[in-house]
Amino acid sequence: MSDSGDFLKQTAYTRNGVFHFPLTAMRGGTSTGVLIWGPHLAPYAQDREVIIRKIMGVPDQGELKGNRQITGLGRGPATSNKVFIIDRSDDPRADFVSTFAQLAADKSAIDWSVNCGNMSAAIPLFLLEYGLINPENPRTEVRILNSNTGVITDCRVPTPREGVHEISDTTIPGVNGAFPAVELSLRNPSGSNTQMLLPTGAVRDVFDGIEASCVDVAVPMVIMAAGALGLTGQESIAALGADAALKERLRSIWVQAGLKMKLKRKGGQFMTAAELAASESLPKVCLISTPTEGGHISARYFTPQEPHNSLAVTGGCCLATACLIPGTTAHAIASGLAPLGAEASEHLVAMENPAGILKARVFGQRLSDTEFEFPWVAYERSAQIFMNGFFRIHRYHDTH
């Protein structure tokens, strides 16, 4: 687009008492949200959360049960309440840095402690659209450092015609139609929050009488056999979402697991039981069962407050890795996978979920009976740009 580069030169401004802020609405994988160019936000850094809340239509303070987000761009579920701030990186290991904000429809609190693998797929398209990177033949590569987790993602976009914004399309489960393809490889993803692959020091723990594996790859997750909770593992998202007793039981388990994993807030402080109980993002919860559709394992994923309509890719990377670690609940149920060997090798893990099959490529090796190394985990997504422009915030300056 001829005016794409000009968009980055725009600045926020106030006219007739209304604050106009530039942004880009996008989809990454099975998530939707907003991408913001860091320099646009920099002059208003002290109001960063105020602006983001207004854009997404969440409460200014506290909680507002039943909030429909009709004053903003958020769509209700956690998968459509995501914001990325993108800026150039001064770290020689990466080209750009991303900072992720996870919001909830009915809460003012913003979670800055995790990354989003799905929305991350939108970042390379954002960079290409605005001329921040140039397309190269046969693929364009860019390195993104996520400031929330410290994980570096190597992004590869198939651009078969150098100098032309033409990206090869792909289809993914949960998205109708073919859209620009993006492959993302998470570099050294173990210990994203805890600095440990197995944060409790064990391959299995027991919480409320239920065996669980706590694994931290891209995101910390609590993995349990669905059968241990009286489920088949093939339940619909609607059925899981309506099961209040199940969600309360899972909450008790993830709080105990989160405390034992010593999960941390963005500032580095350990999360309290109350914070874990209310958390929209930490830890994730995954109920697993025997595959029935040709995959290696079947999954029902929680964010953790609600069941996910598919399987988030960060969670998928974590589950795929757990399938390769002997002794975990996932390893016990997964079928058809070659064992992790002493020599580093690549393993494709197919994970069934309500939207289809998510595939992840895990590169790793077994160093000893209790030590494992996973240099990278990769997955493919699609992405699209919905629109760019200015979001208008009414009475923004009245709050200052």
C-alpha positions in Angstrom: 0.0 0.0 0.0 1.4 3.4 -0.9 0.3 5.0 2.3 1.5 2.2 4.7 4.8 3.9 5.5 3.0 7.2 6.1 0.9 5.5 8.8 4.0 5.0 11.0 4.7 8.8 10.7 1.3 9.6 12.2 1.1 10.7 15.8 -1.7 10.7 18.3 -3.6 13.9 18.5 -6.6 15.6 20.2 -9.3 17.3 18.2 -12.6 18.7 19.6 -11.7 17.1 22.9 -11.4 13.6 21.4 -8.0 11.8 21.7 -7.1 10.0 18.4 -4.7 7.1 18.7 -3.2 5.1 15.8 -3.4 1.3 15.7 -3.8 -1.8 13.5 -6.5 -4.4 14.1 -5.3 -7.9 13.1 -5.7 -11.6 13.4 -2.9 -13.9 14.3 -3.8 -17.7 14.2 -7.0 -18.2 16.1 -6.7 -14.9 18.1 -7.6 -11.3 17.3 -6.5 -8.1 18.7 -4.6 -4.9 18.2 -1.0 -4.1 17.3 0.5 -0.7 18.3 3.8 0.8 17.1 5.9 1.6 20.1 6.9 5.1 19.1 3.2 6.0 18.8 2.7 5.0 22.5 6.0 6.3 23.9 4.8 9.9 24.5 2.0 8.5 26.6 3.9 5.8 28.4 2.5 6.7 31.8 -1.0 6.2 30.4 -0.2 3.0 28.6 -2.8 0.9 30.5 -5.4 3.7 30.4 -5.2 3.8 26.6 -5.2 0.0 26.1 -8.3 -0.3 28.3 -10.1 2.3 26.3 -9.2 0.7 23.0 -10.4 -2.7 24.1 -13.5 -1.6 26.0 -12.7 -3.1 29.4 -13.6 -1.4 32.7 -11.5 1.6 33.7 -11.3 0.2 37.3 -12.2 -3.0 39.1 -14.6 -5.5 37.5 -17.8 -5.1 35.6 -19.6 -8.5 35.3 -21.3 -9.1 31.9 -19.3 -6.3 30.2 -19.9 -6.6 26.4 -17.0 -4.3 25.4 -19.3 -2.2 23.2 -17.1 0.8 23.8 -14.0 -0.8 22.3 -12.6 -3.4 20.0 -12.4 -6.4 22.3 -14.8 -9.3 21.5 -15.4 -11.0 24.8 -13.3 -14.2 25.0 -9.6 -14.0 26.1 -8.6 -15.1 22.5 -10.0 -11.7 21.2 -8.6 -9.5 24.0 -5.0 -9.2 23.0 -2.7 -6.2 22.4 0.9 -6.2 21.1 3.2 -3.2 21.4 6.0 -3.5 18.8 9.3 -1.6 18.8 12.8 -1.9 17.4 15.2 -4.0 19.6 18.5 -2.8 21.0 19.3 -6.5 21.8 21.7 -7.8 19.1 19.9 -11.2 19.3 16.7 -9.8 17.9 15.4 -7.3 15.3 12.3 -6.2 17.1 10.8 -6.5 20.6 7.2 -7.3 21.3 5.3 -6.6 24.6 2.1 -8.4 25.1 -1.0 -7.3 27.1 -3.7 -9.9 27.8 -7.0 -8.4 28.8 -10.3 -9.8 30.1 -13.7 -8.5 29.1 -14.9 -7.8 32.7 -11.7 -6.8 34.4 -9.6 -3.7 34.4 -6.4 -5.6 35.3 -4.0 -6.3 32.5 -1.8 -9.3 32.5 1.8 -8.5 31.3 3.3 -11.9 32.4 2.9 -14.1 29.3 3.3 -14.2 25.5 0.7 -15.2 22.9 1.9 -17.6 20.2 -1.2 -17.1 18.0 -1.1 -13.3 17.9 2.7 -13.4 17.5 1.9 -14.6 13.9 0.5 -11.1 13.1 3.8 -9.3 13.9 5.7 -10.2 10.7 2.7 -9.0 8.6 2.6 -5.8 10.6 6.4 -5.2 9.9 6.1 -6.0 6.2 3.0 -3.9 5.7 4.7 -0.8 7.1 8.1 -1.3 5.4 9.8 -2.1 8.7 11.3 -5.2 7.1 11.8 -5.9 3.4 10.5 -9.1 1.7 13.2 -11.4 0.5 13.0 -14.4 -1.9 12.1 -17.1 -1.1 11.3 -16.2 2.5 11.5 -13.3 4.8 12.9 -13.9 8.3 12.8 -11.7 11.4 13.7 -12.2 15.0 11.3 -11.1 17.7 12.2 -10.8 21.4 9.2 -11.0 23.7 9.8 -8.7 26.6 7.2 -10.5 28.8 9.0 -13.9 28.8 12.4 -13.2 27.3 11.8 -15.8 24.6 13.0 -15.1 21.1 10.9 -16.1 18.2 12.3 -16.7 14.7 9.6 -15.8 12.2 9.7 -17.0 8.6 7.2 -15.7 6.0 7.2 -17.3 2.5 7.6 -14.4 0.1 8.3 -16.0 -3.2 8.6 -12.7 -5.1 11.3 -10.4 -3.7 10.2 -6.9 -3.4 6.5 -7.7 -3.7 4.0 -8.1 -0.9 2.9 -11.5 -2.0 2.9 -14.1 0.8 2.1 -17.8 0.3 -1.2 -18.8 1.9 -2.0 -21.6 4.2 -5.0 -23.1 6.1 -5.0 -23.8 9.8 -7.6 -25.4 12.1 -10.1 -23.0 13.5 -9.8 -20.4 10.6 -12.0 -20.5 7.5 -10.1 -20.0 4.3 -6.5 -19.6 3.3 -4.5 -16.6 4.5 -0.8 -15.5 4.6 1.4 -18.2 6.2 3.8 -17.5 9.0 6.1 -20.1 10.6 7.3 -19.3 14.1 10.1 -21.0 15.9 10.5 -20.3 19.7 14.1 -20.3 20.6 15.1 -21.9 23.9 11.5 -21.8 25.1 12.0 -23.8 28.3 11.4 -21.9 31.6 9.5 -19.0 30.1 8.3 -17.9 33.6 10.1 -20.2 36.0 13.5 -20.7 34.3 12.9 -24.4 34.7 11.6 -27.0 32.2 10.0 -28.9 35.2 9.3 -26.1 37.7 8.3 -28.4 40.6 11.4 -30.5 40.1 9.3 -33.6 39.3 7.7 -35.1 36.2 4.5 -35.6 38.2 2.8 -34.1 41.2 -0.5 -34.8 42.9 -3.0 -32.0 43.7 -6.4 -32.8 45.2 -5.7 -36.5 44.5 -5.1 -35.8 40.8 -1.8 -36.6 39.1 -0.5 -33.7 37.1 2.7 -32.7 35.2 3.8 -29.1 35.5 5.8 -28.1 32.5 7.1 -24.7 31.4 7.8 -24.4 27.7 6.7 -21.1 26.1 4.1 -21.0 28.9 3.7 -22.8 32.2 1.0 -25.5 32.1 -0.6 -28.1 34.3 -1.3 -31.3 32.3 -3.8 -33.9 33.6 -5.5 -37.0 32.2 -9.1 -36.1 31.5 -10.1 -39.6 32.8 -8.7 -38.7 36.2 -11.4 -36.1 36.5 -14.2 -38.3 35.3 -14.2 -37.0 31.7 -13.7 -38.7 28.3 -11.5 -35.8 26.9 -13.9 -35.5 24.0 -16.3 -33.1 25.6 -17.4 -30.0 23.7 -16.2 -26.6 24.6 -19.8 -25.6 25.5 -20.1 -28.5 27.9 -16.8 -27.8 29.6 -17.6 -24.1 29.9 -21.0 -24.9 31.5 -19.5 -27.3 34.1 -19.1 -25.0 37.1 -18.0 -27.8 39.4 -15.2 -28.8 37.0 -13.9 -25.3 36.7 -13.9 -24.9 40.5 -12.0 -28.1 40.8 -9.5 -27.1 38.2 -9.1 -23.7 39.9 -8.1 -25.4 43.1 -5.6 -27.6 41.3 -4.0 -24.7 39.2 -3.6 -22.5 42.3 -1.8 -25.3 44.2 0.3 -26.1 41.1 1.1 -22.4 40.5 2.3 -22.0 44.1 4.5 -25.1 43.8 5.9 -23.9 40.5 6.6 -20.5 42.0 5.0 -18.6 39.2 5.9 -14.9 39.0 4.1 -11.7 38.1 5.6 -9.5 35.4 7.7 -7.6 38.1 9.3 -10.8 39.3 7.3 -11.2 42.5 5.8 -14.6 43.3 2.1 -14.8 42.6 -0.2 -15.3 45.6 -3.0 -17.9 45.8 -5.5 -15.1 45.3 -3.7 -13.8 42.2 -3.5 -17.3 40.8 -7.2 -17.9 41.4 -8.1 -14.8 39.5 -5.4 -15.1 36.8 -6.5 -15.0 33.1 -3.3 -16.5 31.8 -1.2 -18.4 34.4 -0.9 -21.3 34.5 -2.6 -22.8 31.6 -4.5 -26.1 32.1 -4.7 -29.0 29.7 -6.8 -32.1 30.0 -5.5 -34.9 27.7 -6.8 -38.2 26.4 -6.1 -40.9 23.8 -6.2 -39.6 20.3 -9.1 -40.6 18.0 -8.5 -38.7 14.8 -5.0 -39.8 13.8 -3.0 -37.4 16.0 -0.6 -38.3 18.8 -2.7 -37.0 21.7 -6.0 -35.3 22.2 -6.4 -32.1 24.3 -8.9 -29.8 26.0 -7.2 -26.5 26.9 -8.1 -23.9 29.5 -6.8 -20.4 29.6 -7.2 -21.1 32.7 -10.5 -19.5 33.6 -12.4 -20.8 30.5 -11.9 -23.6 27.9 -10.2 -22.6 24.7 -12.0 -23.2 21.4 -8.9 -24.8 20.0 -5.4 -25.1 21.4 -3.2 -22.0 21.9 0.1 -22.5 20.1 2.2 -21.6 23.1 0.2 -24.2 25.1 0.5 -26.6 22.1 4.3 -26.2 22.1 4.3 -27.0 25.8 2.1 -30.0 25.4 4.1 -31.3 22.4 7.3 -31.0 24.4 5.7 -32.8 27.5 4.8 -35.7 25.2 8.5 -36.3 24.7 9.5 -36.3 28.4 9.4 -39.7 30.0 7.3 -39.9 33.1 4.9 -37.0 32.4 1.2 -37.5 32.1 1.4 -36.5 28.5 4.1 -39.0 27.7 2.0 -41.8 29.3 -1.0 -41.1 27.0 0.6 -40.0 23.8 1.0 -42.7 21.1 3.0 -43.1 18.0 5.9 -40.9 18.9 9.6 -41.9 18.6 11.4 -41.6 22.0 13.6 -38.6 22.6 17.2 -39.7 22.0 20.7 -38.8 23.1 21.3 -37.1 19.8 19.3 -34.0 19.1 16.5 -34.6 16.6 13.3 -33.1 15.3 9.9 -34.6 16.3 6.5 -33.7 14.8 3.7 -33.9 17.4 0.1 -33.7 16.2 -2.4 -32.6 18.9 -6.1 -33.1 18.4 -8.4 -30.3 19.7 -11.9 -29.1 19.0 -10.8 -27.1 16.0 -8.8 -29.8 14.3 -5.2 -30.9 14.7 -2.4 -28.5 15.7 1.1 -29.7 14.7 4.3 -28.6 16.4 7.9 -29.4 15.5 10.0 -30.0 18.6 13.8 -30.2 18.4 15.4 -31.7 21.4 17.5 -34.4 23.1 17.7 -36.4 26.2 20.9 -35.5 28.2 20.3 -38.0 31.0 17.4 -39.8 32.7 16.4 -36.5 34.4 17.7 -33.8 32.0 16.4 -32.7 28.7 17.2 -29.9 26.3 14.9 -28.3 23.7 16.6 -25.6 21.6 13.5 -24.8 19.6 9.8 -25.6 19.0 8.1 -24.4 15.8 4.6 -24.1 14.5 2.7 -22.7 11.5 -0.1 -20.1 11.7 -1.8 -17.7 9.3 -2.5 -14.0 9.8 -4.3 -11.1 8.3 -4.6 -7.3 8.7 -8.2 -6.1 9.2 -7.6 -2.4 9.2 -5.5 0.5 10.4 -6.6 3.9 11.6 -7.2 6.0 14.7 -9.2 4.8 17.7 -11.1 7.7 19.2 -11.1 8.0 23.0 -13.7 10.3 24.4 -13.0 12.2 27.6 -9.5 10.7 27.7 -8.0 13.8 29.3 -10.8 13.9 32.0 -9.1 11.0 33.7 -5.8 12.9 34.2 
